[in-house]
Amino acid sequence: MVMQMEKIEPRDLKLPLSEEKSKWLLSTIRDVPDFPKEGILFKDITTLLKDPVALNFTLEALSEKCKALKPDAIVGIESRGFILAPTIAKNLGIGFIPVRKPGKLPAETTRLEYELEYGSDALEVHTDAVEPGERVVIVDDLLATGGTAKAAHDLFVGLKAKVVGIGFVIELDFLNGRKKFENSENSENSEEMEIFSLLHC
């Protein structure tokens, strides 16, 4: 199905997306086998990003969902979260907070190391990125095993922020990444947190 550049109706943005919209949006994403290592089927959103209709729809749908959660800031995880989160923040009239790989942020940082499906990594955020009690929504392109998203979540919980949502373009349901959040240390935070995705594979 080819989507035309037309006005997006609010009902089109509501999650879960309609079957028609889901099939169309998924068709703009390509699969790359054996990346970043053998046995992994990588969901490449660069094809979605270069499609102006798909890109606009994705950003509008994520913005609409984030808006309902009333955040004070939108958090983007390096690197593909950087493509999405600043525009969502702009759409909502709030700030953007980057979560980066080690050594990229200039001021005092808080760091967290974590395991993921093809190795280990670490994330950092500026220690003064949020005030205690501020509401944030974390955005990234993909929820797989959940290691990266959980690390970002834990960074902000450690800074006493309120993580009210974590959103993705794609969720690989068979990897059950949501389970990472079942035993979150901050139970009060977890009860109010919503995990959402535009697409499920």
PyMOL commands that place a pseudoatom at each C-alpha (Angstrom):
pseudoatom trace, name=CA, resn=MET, resi=1, chain=A, elem=C, hetatm=0, pos=[0.000, 0.000, 0.000]
pseudoatom trace, name=CA, resn=VAL, resi=2, chain=A, elem=C, hetatm=0, pos=[1.317, 3.452, -0.901]
pseudoatom trace, name=CA, resn=MET, resi=3, chain=A, elem=C, hetatm=0, pos=[0.367, 6.185, 1.527]
pseudoatom trace, name=CA, resn=GLN, resi=4, chain=A, elem=C, hetatm=0, pos=[-0.129, 9.691, 0.202]
pseudoatom trace, name=CA, resn=MET, resi=5, chain=A, elem=C, hetatm=0, pos=[0.980, 12.850, 1.981]
pseudoatom trace, name=CA, resn=GLU, resi=6, chain=A, elem=C, hetatm=0, pos=[-2.310, 13.881, 3.494]
pseudoatom trace, name=CA, resn=LYS, resi=7, chain=A, elem=C, hetatm=0, pos=[-3.658, 15.263, 6.725]
pseudoatom trace, name=CA, resn=ILE, resi=8, chain=A, elem=C, hetatm=0, pos=[-3.315, 12.773, 9.550]
pseudoatom trace, name=CA, resn=GLU, resi=9, chain=A, elem=C, hetatm=0, pos=[-6.509, 12.315, 11.515]
pseudoatom trace, name=CA, resn=PRO, resi=10, chain=A, elem=C, hetatm=0, pos=[-6.227, 11.881, 15.321]
pseudoatom trace, name=CA, resn=ARG, resi=11, chain=A, elem=C, hetatm=0, pos=[-7.859, 8.453, 15.055]
pseudoatom trace, name=CA, resn=ASP, resi=12, chain=A, elem=C, hetatm=0, pos=[-4.996, 7.306, 12.783]
pseudoatom trace, name=CA, resn=LEU, resi=13, chain=A, elem=C, hetatm=0, pos=[-2.470, 7.964, 15.555]
pseudoatom trace, name=CA, resn=LYS, resi=14, chain=A, elem=C, hetatm=0, pos=[-4.218, 6.069, 18.331]
pseudoatom trace, name=CA, resn=LEU, resi=15, chain=A, elem=C, hetatm=0, pos=[-2.447, 2.944, 19.597]
pseudoatom trace, name=CA, resn=PRO, resi=16, chain=A, elem=C, hetatm=0, pos=[-2.713, 0.165, 18.751]
pseudoatom trace, name=CA, resn=LEU, resi=17, chain=A, elem=C, hetatm=0, pos=[-2.470, 1.193, 15.109]
pseudoatom trace, name=CA, resn=SER, resi=18, chain=A, elem=C, hetatm=0, pos=[-4.981, -0.232, 12.683]
pseudoatom trace, name=CA, resn=GLU, resi=19, chain=A, elem=C, hetatm=0, pos=[-3.933, -3.330, 10.772]
pseudoatom trace, name=CA, resn=GLU, resi=20, chain=A, elem=C, hetatm=0, pos=[-3.768, -1.276, 7.590]
pseudoatom trace, name=CA, resn=LYS, resi=21, chain=A, elem=C, hetatm=0, pos=[-1.503, 1.374, 9.111]
pseudoatom trace, name=CA, resn=SER, resi=22, chain=A, elem=C, hetatm=0, pos=[0.681, -1.255, 10.790]
pseudoatom trace, name=CA, resn=LYS, resi=23, chain=A, elem=C, hetatm=0, pos=[1.250, -3.176, 7.568]
pseudoatom trace, name=CA, resn=TRP, resi=24, chain=A, elem=C, hetatm=0, pos=[2.057, -0.005, 5.677]
pseudoatom trace, name=CA, resn=LEU, resi=25, chain=A, elem=C, hetatm=0, pos=[4.490, 1.345, 8.290]
pseudoatom trace, name=CA, resn=LEU, resi=26, chain=A, elem=C, hetatm=0, pos=[6.203, -2.022, 8.666]
pseudoatom trace, name=CA, resn=SER, resi=27, chain=A, elem=C, hetatm=0, pos=[6.665, -2.170, 4.890]
pseudoatom trace, name=CA, resn=THR, resi=28, chain=A, elem=C, hetatm=0, pos=[8.883, 0.931, 5.096]
pseudoatom trace, name=CA, resn=ILE, resi=29, chain=A, elem=C, hetatm=0, pos=[11.379, -0.862, 7.393]
pseudoatom trace, name=CA, resn=ARG, resi=30, chain=A, elem=C, hetatm=0, pos=[13.882, -3.322, 5.954]
pseudoatom trace, name=CA, resn=ASP, resi=31, chain=A, elem=C, hetatm=0, pos=[15.400, -6.431, 7.502]
pseudoatom trace, name=CA, resn=VAL, resi=32, chain=A, elem=C, hetatm=0, pos=[19.181, -6.780, 7.445]
pseudoatom trace, name=CA, resn=PRO, resi=33, chain=A, elem=C, hetatm=0, pos=[20.340, -10.320, 8.301]
pseudoatom trace, name=CA, resn=ASP, resi=34, chain=A, elem=C, hetatm=0, pos=[23.466, -11.048, 10.363]
pseudoatom trace, name=CA, resn=PHE, resi=35, chain=A, elem=C, hetatm=0, pos=[23.926, -7.516, 11.706]
pseudoatom trace, name=CA, resn=PRO, resi=36, chain=A, elem=C, hetatm=0, pos=[25.627, -6.523, 13.959]
pseudoatom trace, name=CA, resn=LYS, resi=37, chain=A, elem=C, hetatm=0, pos=[26.663, -10.174, 14.161]
pseudoatom trace, name=CA, resn=GLU, resi=38, chain=A, elem=C, hetatm=0, pos=[25.661, -13.503, 12.668]
pseudoatom trace, name=CA, resn=GLY, resi=39, chain=A, elem=C, hetatm=0, pos=[22.228, -14.748, 13.656]
pseudoatom trace, name=CA, resn=ILE, resi=40, chain=A, elem=C, hetatm=0, pos=[20.681, -11.338, 14.359]
pseudoatom trace, name=CA, resn=LEU, resi=41, chain=A, elem=C, hetatm=0, pos=[18.008, -9.969, 12.028]
pseudoatom trace, name=CA, resn=PHE, resi=42, chain=A, elem=C, hetatm=0, pos=[18.383, -6.188, 12.280]
pseudoatom trace, name=CA, resn=LYS, resi=43, chain=A, elem=C, hetatm=0, pos=[15.364, -3.933, 11.812]
pseudoatom trace, name=CA, resn=ASP, resi=44, chain=A, elem=C, hetatm=0, pos=[16.709, -0.993, 9.807]
pseudoatom trace, name=CA, resn=ILE, resi=45, chain=A, elem=C, hetatm=0, pos=[14.598, 2.164, 10.168]
pseudoatom trace, name=CA, resn=THR, resi=46, chain=A, elem=C, hetatm=0, pos=[16.743, 4.266, 7.796]
pseudoatom trace, name=CA, resn=THR, resi=47, chain=A, elem=C, hetatm=0, pos=[14.332, 3.310, 5.021]
pseudoatom trace, name=CA, resn=LEU, resi=48, chain=A, elem=C, hetatm=0, pos=[11.442, 4.606, 7.133]
pseudoatom trace, name=CA, resn=LEU, resi=49, chain=A, elem=C, hetatm=0, pos=[13.342, 7.804, 7.921]
pseudoatom trace, name=CA, resn=LYS, resi=50, chain=A, elem=C, hetatm=0, pos=[13.901, 8.681, 4.266]
pseudoatom trace, name=CA, resn=ASP, resi=51, chain=A, elem=C, hetatm=0, pos=[10.211, 8.195, 3.482]
pseudoatom trace, name=CA, resn=PRO, resi=52, chain=A, elem=C, hetatm=0, pos=[8.662, 11.600, 4.334]
pseudoatom trace, name=CA, resn=VAL, resi=53, chain=A, elem=C, hetatm=0, pos=[5.157, 10.207, 4.852]
pseudoatom trace, name=CA, resn=ALA, resi=54, chain=A, elem=C, hetatm=0, pos=[6.309, 7.356, 7.098]
pseudoatom trace, name=CA, resn=LEU, resi=55, chain=A, elem=C, hetatm=0, pos=[8.640, 9.639, 9.054]
pseudoatom trace, name=CA, resn=ASN, resi=56, chain=A, elem=C, hetatm=0, pos=[5.953, 12.243, 9.635]
pseudoatom trace, name=CA, resn=PHE, resi=57, chain=A, elem=C, hetatm=0, pos=[3.425, 9.613, 10.690]
pseudoatom trace, name=CA, resn=THR, resi=58, chain=A, elem=C, hetatm=0, pos=[5.890, 7.972, 13.089]
pseudoatom trace, name=CA, resn=LEU, resi=59, chain=A, elem=C, hetatm=0, pos=[6.783, 11.240, 14.787]
pseudoatom trace, name=CA, resn=GLU, resi=60, chain=A, elem=C, hetatm=0, pos=[3.160, 12.336, 15.045]
pseudoatom trace, name=CA, resn=ALA, resi=61, chain=A, elem=C, hetatm=0, pos=[2.033, 8.996, 16.494]
pseudoatom trace, name=CA, resn=LEU, resi=62, chain=A, elem=C, hetatm=0, pos=[4.833, 8.940, 19.071]
pseudoatom trace, name=CA, resn=SER, resi=63, chain=A, elem=C, hetatm=0, pos=[4.197, 12.591, 19.948]
pseudoatom trace, name=CA, resn=GLU, resi=64, chain=A, elem=C, hetatm=0, pos=[0.492, 11.950, 20.468]
pseudoatom trace, name=CA, resn=LYS, resi=65, chain=A, elem=C, hetatm=0, pos=[1.174, 9.067, 22.835]
pseudoatom trace, name=CA, resn=CYS, resi=66, chain=A, elem=C, hetatm=0, pos=[3.864, 10.965, 24.749]
pseudoatom trace, name=CA, resn=LYS, resi=67, chain=A, elem=C, hetatm=0, pos=[1.595, 13.984, 25.113]
pseudoatom trace, name=CA, resn=ALA, resi=68, chain=A, elem=C, hetatm=0, pos=[-0.994, 11.877, 26.955]
pseudoatom trace, name=CA, resn=LEU, resi=69, chain=A, elem=C, hetatm=0, pos=[1.644, 10.989, 29.568]
pseudoatom trace, name=CA, resn=LYS, resi=70, chain=A, elem=C, hetatm=0, pos=[2.273, 14.672, 30.397]
pseudoatom trace, name=CA, resn=PRO, resi=71, chain=A, elem=C, hetatm=0, pos=[6.082, 14.533, 30.508]
pseudoatom trace, name=CA, resn=ASP, resi=72, chain=A, elem=C, hetatm=0, pos=[8.382, 17.389, 31.493]
pseudoatom trace, name=CA, resn=ALA, resi=73, chain=A, elem=C, hetatm=0, pos=[11.063, 16.148, 29.077]
pseudoatom trace, name=CA, resn=ILE, resi=74, chain=A, elem=C, hetatm=0, pos=[11.665, 13.547, 26.382]
pseudoatom trace, name=CA, resn=VAL, resi=75, chain=A, elem=C, hetatm=0, pos=[14.725, 11.317, 26.708]
pseudoatom trace, name=CA, resn=GLY, resi=76, chain=A, elem=C, hetatm=0, pos=[16.456, 9.918, 23.624]
pseudoatom trace, name=CA, resn=ILE, resi=77, chain=A, elem=C, hetatm=0, pos=[18.874, 6.995, 23.731]
pseudoatom trace, name=CA, resn=GLU, resi=78, chain=A, elem=C, hetatm=0, pos=[21.964, 7.155, 21.497]
pseudoatom trace, name=CA, resn=SER, resi=79, chain=A, elem=C, hetatm=0, pos=[21.878, 6.890, 18.640]
pseudoatom trace, name=CA, resn=ARG, resi=80, chain=A, elem=C, hetatm=0, pos=[18.586, 6.326, 16.835]
pseudoatom trace, name=CA, resn=GLY, resi=81, chain=A, elem=C, hetatm=0, pos=[16.636, 7.730, 19.746]
pseudoatom trace, name=CA, resn=PHE, resi=82, chain=A, elem=C, hetatm=0, pos=[18.341, 11.041, 18.915]
pseudoatom trace, name=CA, resn=ILE, resi=83, chain=A, elem=C, hetatm=0, pos=[16.534, 11.082, 15.571]
pseudoatom trace, name=CA, resn=LEU, resi=84, chain=A, elem=C, hetatm=0, pos=[13.094, 10.760, 17.156]
pseudoatom trace, name=CA, resn=ALA, resi=85, chain=A, elem=C, hetatm=0, pos=[13.146, 12.335, 20.610]
pseudoatom trace, name=CA, resn=PRO, resi=86, chain=A, elem=C, hetatm=0, pos=[14.097, 15.964, 19.785]
pseudoatom trace, name=CA, resn=THR, resi=87, chain=A, elem=C, hetatm=0, pos=[11.223, 16.339, 17.320]
pseudoatom trace, name=CA, resn=ILE, resi=88, chain=A, elem=C, hetatm=0, pos=[8.774, 14.802, 19.794]
pseudoatom trace, name=CA, resn=ALA, resi=89, chain=A, elem=C, hetatm=0, pos=[10.030, 17.234, 22.451]
pseudoatom trace, name=CA, resn=LYS, resi=90, chain=A, elem=C, hetatm=0, pos=[9.614, 20.144, 20.022]
pseudoatom trace, name=CA, resn=ASN, resi=91, chain=A, elem=C, hetatm=0, pos=[6.079, 19.008, 19.165]
pseudoatom trace, name=CA, resn=LEU, resi=92, chain=A, elem=C, hetatm=0, pos=[5.188, 19.000, 22.858]
pseudoatom trace, name=CA, resn=GLY, resi=93, chain=A, elem=C, hetatm=0, pos=[6.975, 22.238, 23.714]
pseudoatom trace, name=CA, resn=ILE, resi=94, chain=A, elem=C, hetatm=0, pos=[9.286, 20.583, 26.241]
pseudoatom trace, name=CA, resn=GLY, resi=95, chain=A, elem=C, hetatm=0, pos=[12.991, 19.762, 26.527]
pseudoatom trace, name=CA, resn=PHE, resi=96, chain=A, elem=C, hetatm=0, pos=[15.094, 16.900, 25.173]
pseudoatom trace, name=CA, resn=ILE, resi=97, chain=A, elem=C, hetatm=0, pos=[17.608, 14.948, 27.271]
pseudoatom trace, name=CA, resn=PRO, resi=98, chain=A, elem=C, hetatm=0, pos=[20.297, 12.811, 25.569]
pseudoatom trace, name=CA, resn=VAL, resi=99, chain=A, elem=C, hetatm=0, pos=[21.456, 9.497, 27.009]
pseudoatom trace, name=CA, resn=ARG, resi=100, chain=A, elem=C, hetatm=0, pos=[24.878, 8.779, 25.525]
pseudoatom trace, name=CA, resn=LYS, resi=101, chain=A, elem=C, hetatm=0, pos=[27.605, 6.200, 25.235]
pseudoatom trace, name=CA, resn=PRO, resi=102, chain=A, elem=C, hetatm=0, pos=[30.513, 6.705, 27.673]
pseudoatom trace, name=CA, resn=GLY, resi=103, chain=A, elem=C, hetatm=0, pos=[32.834, 9.656, 27.251]
pseudoatom trace, name=CA, resn=LYS, resi=104, chain=A, elem=C, hetatm=0, pos=[30.543, 11.820, 25.102]
pseudoatom trace, name=CA, resn=LEU, resi=105, chain=A, elem=C, hetatm=0, pos=[29.003, 14.137, 27.704]
pseudoatom trace, name=CA, resn=PRO, resi=106, chain=A, elem=C, hetatm=0, pos=[31.167, 17.014, 29.006]
pseudoatom trace, name=CA, resn=ALA, resi=107, chain=A, elem=C, hetatm=0, pos=[29.807, 17.654, 32.509]
pseudoatom trace, name=CA, resn=GLU, resi=108, chain=A, elem=C, hetatm=0, pos=[29.408, 15.356, 35.520]
pseudoatom trace, name=CA, resn=THR, resi=109, chain=A, elem=C, hetatm=0, pos=[27.658, 12.138, 34.512]
pseudoatom trace, name=CA, resn=THR, resi=110, chain=A, elem=C, hetatm=0, pos=[25.930, 9.131, 36.017]
pseudoatom trace, name=CA, resn=ARG, resi=111, chain=A, elem=C, hetatm=0, pos=[26.871, 5.839, 34.351]
pseudoatom trace, name=CA, resn=LEU, resi=112, chain=A, elem=C, hetatm=0, pos=[25.254, 2.412, 34.167]
pseudoatom trace, name=CA, resn=GLU, resi=113, chain=A, elem=C, hetatm=0, pos=[26.665, -0.749, 32.568]
pseudoatom trace, name=CA, resn=TYR, resi=114, chain=A, elem=C, hetatm=0, pos=[24.330, -3.397, 31.166]
pseudoatom trace, name=CA, resn=GLU, resi=115, chain=A, elem=C, hetatm=0, pos=[24.132, -6.574, 29.125]
pseudoatom trace, name=CA, resn=LEU, resi=116, chain=A, elem=C, hetatm=0, pos=[22.451, -6.811, 25.713]
pseudoatom trace, name=CA, resn=GLU, resi=117, chain=A, elem=C, hetatm=0, pos=[21.782, -9.562, 23.204]
pseudoatom trace, name=CA, resn=TYR, resi=118, chain=A, elem=C, hetatm=0, pos=[25.157, -9.288, 21.494]
pseudoatom trace, name=CA, resn=GLY, resi=119, chain=A, elem=C, hetatm=0, pos=[27.536, -8.175, 24.255]
pseudoatom trace, name=CA, resn=SER, resi=120, chain=A, elem=C, hetatm=0, pos=[27.706, -5.483, 26.914]
pseudoatom trace, name=CA, resn=ASP, resi=121, chain=A, elem=C, hetatm=0, pos=[27.607, -1.710, 26.896]
pseudoatom trace, name=CA, resn=ALA, resi=122, chain=A, elem=C, hetatm=0, pos=[27.168, 1.339, 29.112]
pseudoatom trace, name=CA, resn=LEU, resi=123, chain=A, elem=C, hetatm=0, pos=[25.079, 4.514, 29.102]
pseudoatom trace, name=CA, resn=GLU, resi=124, chain=A, elem=C, hetatm=0, pos=[25.625, 7.899, 30.698]
pseudoatom trace, name=CA, resn=VAL, resi=125, chain=A, elem=C, hetatm=0, pos=[23.477, 10.934, 31.401]
pseudoatom trace, name=CA, resn=HIS, resi=126, chain=A, elem=C, hetatm=0, pos=[24.360, 14.293, 32.909]
pseudoatom trace, name=CA, resn=THR, resi=127, chain=A, elem=C, hetatm=0, pos=[23.789, 14.140, 36.650]
pseudoatom trace, name=CA, resn=ASP, resi=128, chain=A, elem=C, hetatm=0, pos=[21.893, 17.439, 36.518]
pseudoatom trace, name=CA, resn=ALA, resi=129, chain=A, elem=C, hetatm=0, pos=[19.738, 16.422, 33.517]
pseudoatom trace, name=CA, resn=VAL, resi=130, chain=A, elem=C, hetatm=0, pos=[16.563, 16.268, 35.610]
pseudoatom trace, name=CA, resn=GLU, resi=131, chain=A, elem=C, hetatm=0, pos=[15.230, 17.509, 38.911]
pseudoatom trace, name=CA, resn=PRO, resi=132, chain=A, elem=C, hetatm=0, pos=[13.778, 15.003, 41.404]
pseudoatom trace, name=CA, resn=GLY, resi=133, chain=A, elem=C, hetatm=0, pos=[10.168, 14.262, 40.570]
pseudoatom trace, name=CA, resn=GLU, resi=134, chain=A, elem=C, hetatm=0, pos=[10.315, 15.446, 36.960]
pseudoatom trace, name=CA, resn=ARG, resi=135, chain=A, elem=C, hetatm=0, pos=[8.327, 13.288, 34.546]
pseudoatom trace, name=CA, resn=VAL, resi=136, chain=A, elem=C, hetatm=0, pos=[10.177, 11.831, 31.560]
pseudoatom trace, name=CA, resn=VAL, resi=137, chain=A, elem=C, hetatm=0, pos=[9.331, 9.593, 28.617]
pseudoatom trace, name=CA, resn=ILE, resi=138, chain=A, elem=C, hetatm=0, pos=[12.196, 7.592, 27.135]
pseudoatom trace, name=CA, resn=VAL, resi=139, chain=A, elem=C, hetatm=0, pos=[12.178, 7.052, 23.346]
pseudoatom trace, name=CA, resn=ASP, resi=140, chain=A, elem=C, hetatm=0, pos=[14.179, 4.661, 21.170]
pseudoatom trace, name=CA, resn=ASP, resi=141, chain=A, elem=C, hetatm=0, pos=[13.714, 2.912, 17.845]
pseudoatom trace, name=CA, resn=LEU, resi=142, chain=A, elem=C, hetatm=0, pos=[13.517, -0.715, 18.970]
pseudoatom trace, name=CA, resn=LEU, resi=143, chain=A, elem=C, hetatm=0, pos=[12.630, -2.858, 21.988]
pseudoatom trace, name=CA, resn=ALA, resi=144, chain=A, elem=C, hetatm=0, pos=[14.405, -6.213, 21.694]
pseudoatom trace, name=CA, resn=THR, resi=145, chain=A, elem=C, hetatm=0, pos=[15.607, -7.898, 24.881]
pseudoatom trace, name=CA, resn=GLY, resi=146, chain=A, elem=C, hetatm=0, pos=[15.125, -4.639, 26.790]
pseudoatom trace, name=CA, resn=GLY, resi=147, chain=A, elem=C, hetatm=0, pos=[18.642, -4.200, 28.165]
pseudoatom trace, name=CA, resn=THR, resi=148, chain=A, elem=C, hetatm=0, pos=[19.283, -0.741, 26.757]
pseudoatom trace, name=CA, resn=ALA, resi=149, chain=A, elem=C, hetatm=0, pos=[15.853, 0.641, 27.647]
pseudoatom trace, name=CA, resn=LYS, resi=150, chain=A, elem=C, hetatm=0, pos=[16.073, -0.787, 31.175]
pseudoatom trace, name=CA, resn=ALA, resi=151, chain=A, elem=C, hetatm=0, pos=[19.493, 0.804, 31.647]
pseudoatom trace, name=CA, resn=ALA, resi=152, chain=A, elem=C, hetatm=0, pos=[18.137, 4.192, 30.565]
pseudoatom trace, name=CA, resn=HIS, resi=153, chain=A, elem=C, hetatm=0, pos=[15.139, 3.722, 32.847]
pseudoatom trace, name=CA, resn=ASP, resi=154, chain=A, elem=C, hetatm=0, pos=[17.376, 2.876, 35.807]
pseudoatom trace, name=CA, resn=LEU, resi=155, chain=A, elem=C, hetatm=0, pos=[19.596, 5.911, 35.168]
pseudoatom trace, name=CA, resn=PHE, resi=156, chain=A, elem=C, hetatm=0, pos=[16.623, 8.244, 35.541]
pseudoatom trace, name=CA, resn=VAL, resi=157, chain=A, elem=C, hetatm=0, pos=[15.163, 6.381, 38.496]
pseudoatom trace, name=CA, resn=GLY, resi=158, chain=A, elem=C, hetatm=0, pos=[18.576, 6.818, 40.121]
pseudoatom trace, name=CA, resn=LEU, resi=159, chain=A, elem=C, hetatm=0, pos=[18.295, 10.558, 39.522]
pseudoatom trace, name=CA, resn=LYS, resi=160, chain=A, elem=C, hetatm=0, pos=[14.862, 10.495, 41.246]
pseudoatom trace, name=CA, resn=ALA, resi=161, chain=A, elem=C, hetatm=0, pos=[12.956, 11.280, 38.053]
pseudoatom trace, name=CA, resn=LYS, resi=162, chain=A, elem=C, hetatm=0, pos=[9.536, 9.809, 37.307]
pseudoatom trace, name=CA, resn=VAL, resi=163, chain=A, elem=C, hetatm=0, pos=[9.736, 7.583, 34.242]
pseudoatom trace, name=CA, resn=VAL, resi=164, chain=A, elem=C, hetatm=0, pos=[6.123, 7.700, 33.064]
pseudoatom trace, name=CA, resn=GLY, resi=165, chain=A, elem=C, hetatm=0, pos=[6.653, 5.996, 29.708]
pseudoatom trace, name=CA, resn=ILE, resi=166, chain=A, elem=C, hetatm=0, pos=[9.048, 4.226, 27.385]
pseudoatom trace, name=CA, resn=GLY, resi=167, chain=A, elem=C, hetatm=0, pos=[8.188, 4.282, 23.678]
pseudoatom trace, name=CA, resn=PHE, resi=168, chain=A, elem=C, hetatm=0, pos=[9.476, 2.570, 20.560]
pseudoatom trace, name=CA, resn=VAL, resi=169, chain=A, elem=C, hetatm=0, pos=[8.855, 2.419, 16.847]
pseudoatom trace, name=CA, resn=ILE, resi=170, chain=A, elem=C, hetatm=0, pos=[9.199, -1.390, 16.804]
pseudoatom trace, name=CA, resn=GLU, resi=171, chain=A, elem=C, hetatm=0, pos=[8.882, -4.078, 19.454]
pseudoatom trace, name=CA, resn=LEU, resi=172, chain=A, elem=C, hetatm=0, pos=[10.128, -7.625, 18.887]
pseudoatom trace, name=CA, resn=ASP, resi=173, chain=A, elem=C, hetatm=0, pos=[7.477, -9.404, 20.932]
pseudoatom trace, name=CA, resn=PHE, resi=174, chain=A, elem=C, hetatm=0, pos=[9.169, -12.813, 20.807]
pseudoatom trace, name=CA, resn=LEU, resi=175, chain=A, elem=C, hetatm=0, pos=[12.151, -11.467, 22.780]
pseudoatom trace, name=CA, resn=ASN, resi=176, chain=A, elem=C, hetatm=0, pos=[9.869, -10.365, 25.642]
pseudoatom trace, name=CA, resn=GLY, resi=177, chain=A, elem=C, hetatm=0, pos=[11.800, -7.186, 26.428]
pseudoatom trace, name=CA, resn=ARG, resi=178, chain=A, elem=C, hetatm=0, pos=[8.969, -5.930, 28.635]
pseudoatom trace, name=CA, resn=LYS, resi=179, chain=A, elem=C, hetatm=0, pos=[9.859, -8.554, 31.226]
pseudoatom trace, name=CA, resn=LYS, resi=180, chain=A, elem=C, hetatm=0, pos=[12.981, -6.537, 32.075]
pseudoatom trace, name=CA, resn=PHE, resi=181, chain=A, elem=C, hetatm=0, pos=[10.725, -4.037, 33.834]
pseudoatom trace, name=CA, resn=GLU, resi=182, chain=A, elem=C, hetatm=0, pos=[8.662, -6.481, 35.908]
pseudoatom trace, name=CA, resn=ASN, resi=183, chain=A, elem=C, hetatm=0, pos=[10.975, -6.363, 38.914]
pseudoatom trace, name=CA, resn=SER, resi=184, chain=A, elem=C, hetatm=0, pos=[12.010, -2.737, 38.674]
pseudoatom trace, name=CA, resn=GLU, resi=185, chain=A, elem=C, hetatm=0, pos=[13.620, -1.404, 41.844]
pseudoatom trace, name=CA, resn=ASN, resi=186, chain=A, elem=C, hetatm=0, pos=[11.305, 1.590, 42.049]
pseudoatom trace, name=CA, resn=SER, resi=187, chain=A, elem=C, hetatm=0, pos=[7.903, -0.089, 42.299]
pseudoatom trace, name=CA, resn=GLU, resi=188, chain=A, elem=C, hetatm=0, pos=[6.056, 3.207, 42.628]
pseudoatom trace, name=CA, resn=ASN, resi=189, chain=A, elem=C, hetatm=0, pos=[7.632, 4.388, 39.378]
pseudoatom trace, name=CA, resn=SER, resi=190, chain=A, elem=C, hetatm=0, pos=[6.943, 1.126, 37.562]
pseudoatom trace, name=CA, resn=GLU, resi=191, chain=A, elem=C, hetatm=0, pos=[3.241, 1.060, 38.415]
pseudoatom trace, name=CA, resn=GLU, resi=192, chain=A, elem=C, hetatm=0, pos=[2.646, 4.282, 36.514]
pseudoatom trace, name=CA, resn=MET, resi=193, chain=A, elem=C, hetatm=0, pos=[5.044, 3.620, 33.653]
pseudoatom trace, name=CA, resn=GLU, resi=194, chain=A, elem=C, hetatm=0, pos=[3.601, 2.716, 30.266]
pseudoatom trace, name=CA, resn=ILE, resi=195, chain=A, elem=C, hetatm=0, pos=[5.543, 0.804, 27.634]
pseudoatom trace, name=CA, resn=PHE, resi=196, chain=A, elem=C, hetatm=0, pos=[4.270, 1.428, 24.112]
pseudoatom trace, name=CA, resn=SER, resi=197, chain=A, elem=C, hetatm=0, pos=[5.283, 0.623, 20.539]
pseudoatom trace, name=CA, resn=LEU, resi=198, chain=A, elem=C, hetatm=0, pos=[3.908, 1.574, 17.149]
pseudoatom trace, name=CA, resn=LEU, resi=199, chain=A, elem=C, hetatm=0, pos=[4.723, -1.804, 15.599]
pseudoatom trace, name=CA, resn=HIS, resi=200, chain=A, elem=C, hetatm=0, pos=[4.910, -5.353, 16.939]
pseudoatom trace, name=CA, resn=CYS, resi=201, chain=A, elem=C, hetatm=0, pos=[6.874, -8.083, 15.166]
for i in range(1, 201): cmd.bond("trace and resi %d" % i, "trace and resi %d" % (i + 1))
show_as sticks, trace
zoom trace
